[in-house]
Amino acid sequence: MLNKIALVAAIILPLWNIPLIVRIVRRRSSRDLSIYWVLGVWTCLALMAPSAFTSKDLVWKVFSIINFFLFSLVVIFVLAYRNAK
């Protein structure tokens, strides 16, 4: 039961990146986000990814795959809208 709850949380938690992307697109700006923070978080995710992708722990693997994909989209949108007016 605990693993099922953790798996659901592992799927839901990274989905919080979607409202961030929507906010960037609607405002047409990512100026309120630190580029150092965004790239720092993405770098840490990229460094942890090999461990997660090869892990036998389903919760860790699912969370990492979804989070890495969605946060990569955040990085793309932050960089794309960085100098937008």
Secondary structure by P-SEA (a helix, b strand, c coil): caaaaaaaaaaaaacaaaaaaaaaaaacccccccaaaaaaaaaaaaaaaaaaaacccaaaaaaaaaaaaaaaaaaaaaaaacccc
